[in-house]
Amino acid sequence: MSLESNIASDIVADLRESALSDPGTFLRPLAQALDHLAMLLNTQQEPSVVIYEIAAEAVAAYRQLAEDDPEVYAMGLANALVVQSGTQSGLGQRAAAAASATEAVAWCRRIPDQIAAQPTLAGSLSALVLVLQRVGDSGGALNAAKEYTGVLRQLANKETGQYVSLLGESFDRLVPLLLQAGDAAAALTATREALDTYQWLTARFPETYLPHLLVWKTKMAMRLYENSDHAGAKRLIADATQTYRHASATFAATHRIQLADTAENLTLFWLQIGDPDNPGYLARQCVHHRRVLVAEDSDRLWQLGVALAILAMAERRERNWNAAVDAAQESIVVFDALPRDGQFDRQRSLAAHELQQARQRVRNP
């Protein structure tokens, strides 16, 4: 453990002894110290049974306090339950994690000052969305995500900037859940709000939020296209492509994952609408970023295989037959290096199809 963790652990040990003899005085500081220690350890190491036991002890202490005075201690108990939920989720105890997050939200609703409770409620709902998704309760996750975004709308202050970034991040959960539920209209509205939020953030903090704005411009173009506004989608995707050219040069070192994902999505969009000029540049950018990311994390190898297959499609669209062959062949090599468990059969088949098509063009241009 770090020096800070050792100090926090020593404080907990001292307060445990004191609470045994004088719980009226020391149970509250013990609960706070336990909660702090659990949060601290969760940021420094992987979830473990030891951290869970500390988090559970914090919950038990706060529960005892809240039973005597729920108005005062409901917020502390809710926070402790969120920490416990995160630890349980990290240990694979998904049902227990969902129960802890659900109880945290319930305690938030018991806090008399609901305005003061909003930050704690937001944290509890955030935890609840994640664990409900993990247990497969998409309906419950959607309801929690809607409320989470709603609470952050009330908290977001565009004069100080407080909570605005969290509001933007909330749409990363809400929009996919809306699309999964088949609510295209609500997904379009939420995507537009996300885009507006990131435009506000980017205007003030471009070095941090421009890559995120780029992601949401691309998503908004997709939503417009899905809703038959093809002209609006093309205008926005052209703007996103220009933004990408700037962002790729400026933010590659700090936002490479977002740039790779965006280049891939932009490529697929241009391929879908039949543009002859943009796909190759964007696909090559995506492959470049994926290669760098794979060098840092070999678990991303499959993403490089996908990017190469898409590059083969783009090169073929631009009539670069030999380049298409090279990209498709490398994609197949990548997928052959992955475990043959059927997970990537579709992507490998795509690469094989592109290879066949490109080879035919090489023989018969």
C-alpha positions in Angstrom: 0.0 0.0 0.0 1.0 3.6 -0.5 2.0 5.9 2.4 -1.4 7.5 2.2 -3.1 4.2 2.4 -1.0 3.1 5.4 -1.9 6.2 7.3 -5.6 5.8 6.5 -5.4 2.1 7.6 -3.7 3.1 10.9 -6.5 5.7 11.5 -9.1 3.0 10.9 -7.4 0.7 13.4 -7.3 3.4 16.1 -10.9 4.3 15.5 -12.1 0.7 15.7 -10.7 0.4 19.2 -12.2 3.7 20.2 -15.6 2.8 18.8 -15.8 -0.4 20.8 -15.6 1.6 24.0 -17.5 4.7 22.9 -19.6 4.2 19.8 -21.6 7.3 20.3 -18.5 9.4 19.8 -16.4 7.3 17.4 -18.8 5.3 15.2 -19.3 8.2 12.8 -15.6 9.0 12.3 -14.9 5.3 11.9 -17.5 5.0 9.2 -16.0 8.0 7.4 -12.5 6.6 7.7 -13.5 3.2 6.5 -15.3 4.7 3.5 -12.2 6.8 2.7 -9.9 3.9 3.0 -12.0 1.7 0.7 -12.2 4.5 -2.0 -8.5 5.1 -1.7 -7.6 1.4 -2.1 -10.0 1.1 -5.1 -8.0 3.8 -6.9 -4.6 2.2 -6.2 -5.2 -1.5 -6.8 -7.6 -4.1 -8.3 -10.7 -5.0 -6.4 -10.1 -7.6 -3.7 -11.8 -9.4 -0.9 -9.9 -7.2 1.5 -11.2 -4.0 0.0 -14.7 -5.4 -0.1 -14.5 -6.2 3.6 -13.5 -2.6 4.4 -16.3 -1.3 2.2 -18.8 -3.6 3.8 -17.7 -2.5 7.3 -18.2 1.1 6.2 -21.7 0.3 5.0 -22.5 -1.6 8.3 -21.3 1.4 10.3 -23.2 3.9 8.3 -26.3 1.7 8.4 -26.2 1.6 12.2 -25.9 5.4 12.2 -28.7 5.9 9.6 -31.1 3.6 11.5 -30.8 6.0 14.5 -30.8 9.3 12.4 -31.6 8.7 8.7 -31.9 12.4 7.9 -28.3 13.0 8.9 -26.6 9.8 7.7 -28.6 8.7 4.6 -26.1 10.5 2.4 -23.1 8.9 4.0 -24.7 5.4 3.7 -25.5 6.0 0.0 -21.9 7.0 -0.7 -20.6 3.9 1.1 -23.1 1.7 -0.8 -21.8 3.1 -4.1 -18.2 2.2 -3.1 -19.3 -1.3 -2.0 -21.2 -1.7 -5.3 -18.1 -0.8 -7.3 -16.0 -3.3 -5.4 -18.6 -6.1 -5.7 -18.8 -5.4 -9.5 -15.0 -5.7 -9.8 -15.1 -9.0 -8.0 -17.8 -10.3 -10.4 -20.6 -10.2 -7.8 -22.9 -8.4 -10.3 -26.3 -9.1 -8.6 -24.9 -8.0 -5.2 -23.5 -4.9 -6.9 -26.8 -4.1 -8.4 -28.5 -4.5 -5.1 -26.1 -2.2 -3.4 -26.5 0.5 -6.1 -30.3 0.2 -5.9 -30.2 0.7 -2.2 -27.9 3.7 -2.5 -30.5 5.4 -4.8 -33.2 4.5 -2.3 -31.3 6.1 0.6 -30.7 9.2 -1.6 -34.5 9.6 -1.9 -34.8 9.7 1.9 -32.5 12.7 2.2 -34.8 15.7 3.3 -32.9 18.3 1.3 -33.2 16.8 -2.2 -31.3 19.7 -3.8 -28.3 19.0 -1.5 -28.8 15.3 -2.3 -28.4 15.7 -6.1 -24.6 15.1 -6.3 -24.9 11.9 -4.2 -28.0 10.8 -6.2 -26.1 11.4 -9.4 -23.2 9.2 -8.2 -25.6 6.5 -7.1 -27.5 6.5 -10.4 -24.2 6.4 -12.3 -23.2 3.2 -10.4 -26.7 1.7 -10.9 -26.6 2.2 -14.7 -23.3 0.3 -15.0 -24.3 -2.6 -12.8 -27.8 -3.0 -14.4 -26.1 -3.1 -17.8 -23.8 -5.8 -16.6 -26.6 -8.0 -15.2 -28.5 -7.6 -18.5 -31.3 -5.4 -17.2 -31.4 -3.0 -20.2 -34.8 -1.5 -19.3 -33.8 -0.7 -15.7 -30.4 0.7 -17.0 -32.3 2.9 -19.4 -34.6 4.3 -16.7 -31.6 4.9 -14.4 -29.6 6.5 -17.3 -32.5 8.9 -18.1 -32.7 10.0 -14.4 -28.9 10.3 -14.2 -28.8 12.6 -17.2 -31.8 14.5 -15.8 -30.1 15.1 -12.4 -26.9 16.3 -14.2 -29.0 18.7 -16.3 -30.1 20.3 -13.0 -26.6 20.3 -11.6 -24.8 21.6 -14.7 -23.9 25.2 -14.4 -22.7 26.8 -17.6 -21.5 29.9 -15.7 -18.9 27.9 -13.6 -18.7 24.8 -15.8 -19.4 22.6 -12.8 -20.9 19.2 -13.8 -21.1 20.1 -17.5 -18.5 17.5 -18.5 -20.3 14.8 -16.5 -23.5 15.8 -18.3 -21.7 15.3 -21.6 -20.3 11.9 -20.5 -23.8 10.8 -19.4 -24.9 10.7 -23.0 -22.3 8.0 -23.7 -24.6 5.7 -21.7 -28.0 7.1 -22.5 -27.8 7.2 -26.3 -26.8 3.5 -26.8 -29.6 2.4 -24.4 -32.2 4.5 -26.2 -31.1 3.0 -29.5 -31.2 -0.5 -28.0 -34.7 0.2 -26.9 -35.6 1.3 -30.4 -36.4 4.9 -29.5 -34.7 6.6 -32.5 -36.4 9.9 -31.9 -35.2 10.2 -28.3 -31.7 9.0 -29.3 -31.6 11.8 -31.9 -32.7 14.4 -29.3 -30.2 13.2 -26.8 -27.4 13.1 -29.4 -28.2 16.7 -30.3 -28.0 17.7 -26.7 -24.7 15.9 -26.3 -23.3 17.7 -29.3 -24.5 21.1 -27.9 -22.8 20.2 -24.6 -19.5 19.3 -26.2 -19.6 22.4 -28.4 -19.9 24.5 -25.2 -17.0 22.6 -23.5 -14.8 22.8 -26.6 -15.3 26.5 -26.9 -13.8 26.9 -23.4 -11.4 23.9 -23.2 -10.4 22.9 -26.8 -7.3 21.0 -25.7 -9.5 18.6 -23.7 -12.8 18.4 -25.5 -12.2 18.8 -29.2 -11.8 15.0 -29.8 -15.0 14.4 -27.9 -16.8 17.0 -30.0 -15.6 15.2 -33.1 -17.0 11.9 -31.8 -20.4 13.5 -31.2 -20.4 15.2 -34.6 -20.0 11.8 -36.2 -22.7 10.3 -34.0 -25.1 13.1 -34.9 -24.4 12.6 -38.6 -25.3 9.0 -38.2 -28.5 9.8 -36.3 -29.5 12.3 -39.0 -28.8 9.7 -41.7 -30.9 7.1 -39.9 -33.7 9.6 -39.7 -33.6 10.2 -43.5 -32.0 13.7 -43.3 -29.2 12.7 -45.7 -28.3 16.2 -46.7 -27.9 17.3 -43.1 -25.9 14.2 -42.4 -23.5 14.8 -45.3 -22.9 18.4 -44.3 -22.2 17.4 -40.7 -19.9 14.5 -41.6 -18.0 16.8 -44.0 -17.5 19.2 -41.1 -16.5 16.4 -38.9 -13.9 15.2 -41.4 -12.4 18.7 -41.5 -12.3 18.8 -37.7 -10.7 15.4 -37.7 -7.8 16.6 -39.9 -7.0 19.3 -37.3 -7.6 17.1 -34.3 -5.5 14.1 -35.6 -2.4 16.3 -35.9 -2.9 18.0 -32.6 -4.3 15.4 -30.2 -2.9 12.1 -31.3 -0.7 11.6 -28.2 -3.5 12.3 -25.7 -6.7 11.1 -27.4 -5.6 8.4 -29.8 -8.4 6.0 -28.9 -11.1 8.5 -29.7 -9.3 9.5 -32.9 -9.0 5.9 -34.0 -12.7 5.2 -33.3 -13.8 8.4 -35.1 -11.7 7.7 -38.2 -13.2 4.2 -38.4 -16.8 5.6 -38.1 -16.1 8.4 -40.6 -14.7 5.9 -43.1 -17.7 3.6 -42.8 -20.0 6.6 -43.2 -18.3 7.8 -46.4 -18.3 4.3 -47.8 -22.0 4.1 -47.1 -22.8 7.2 -49.0 -20.4 6.5 -51.8 -17.9 9.4 -51.4 -14.9 8.7 -53.6 -12.4 11.0 -51.9 -12.4 10.7 -48.1 -12.5 7.0 -47.1 -8.8 6.2 -48.0 -7.3 9.0 -45.9 -9.5 8.3 -42.9 -9.0 4.5 -43.1 -5.2 4.9 -43.3 -5.4 7.3 -40.3 -7.4 4.6 -38.4 -4.9 1.9 -39.2 -2.0 4.1 -38.1 -3.7 4.9 -34.7 -4.6 1.2 -34.2 -1.0 0.1 -34.8 0.2 2.5 -32.1 -2.5 1.3 -29.7 -1.7 -2.4 -30.3 2.0 -1.7 -29.5 0.8 -0.4 -26.1 -1.9 -3.1 -25.6 -1.9 -6.3 -27.5 -5.5 -7.0 -26.5 -6.5 -4.4 -29.1 -5.1 -6.6 -32.0 -8.5 -7.5 -33.2 -9.3 -3.8 -33.7 -6.3 -3.5 -36.0 -7.7 -6.4 -38.0 -11.0 -4.7 -38.4 -9.3 -1.4 -39.4 -7.3 -3.2 -42.0 -10.4 -4.8 -43.5 -12.1 -1.4 -43.7 -8.9 0.0 -45.3 -9.1 -2.7 -47.9 -12.7 -1.6 -48.7 -11.6 2.0 -48.9 -8.6 1.3 -51.1 -10.9 -0.7 -53.4 -13.4 2.1 -53.6 -10.5 4.4 -54.6 -9.4 1.8 -57.2 -6.1 1.2 -55.4 -6.3 -2.5 -56.1 -2.8 -3.5 -55.0 -3.1 -1.5 -51.7 -6.5 -3.2 -51.1 -4.9 -6.6 -51.6 -2.1 -5.7 -49.1 -4.6 -4.4 -46.5 -6.9 -7.4 -46.8 -4.0 -9.9 -46.6 -2.6 -8.3 -43.4 -6.1 -8.2 -41.9 -6.4 -12.0 -42.4 -2.9 -12.5 -40.9 -4.1 -10.5 -37.8 -7.3 -12.5 -37.4 -5.4 -15.8 -37.9 -3.1 -14.8 -35.0 -6.1 -14.5 -32.7 -7.8 -17.4 -30.9 -10.0 -19.3 -33.4 -13.1 -19.4 -31.2 -15.5 -18.1 -33.7 -15.6 -14.6 -32.2 -14.0 -12.9 -35.2 -15.2 -15.2 -38.0 -17.4 -12.5 -39.5 -14.6 -9.9 -39.6 -12.2 -12.4 -41.1 -14.8 -13.3 -43.8 -15.1 -9.6 -44.6 -11.3 -9.4 -45.1 -11.3 -12.6 -47.3 -14.1 -11.1 -49.4 -12.2 -7.9 -49.9 -9.1 -9.8 -50.8 -11.0 -11.8 -53.4 -12.5 -8.7 -54.9 -9.3 -6.8 -55.0 -7.4 -9.7 -56.6 -9.9 -9.9 -59.4 -9.4 -6.2 -60.1 -5.6 -6.6 -60.1 -6.1 -9.4 -62.8 -8.8 -7.5 -64.7 -8.5 -3.8 -63.9 
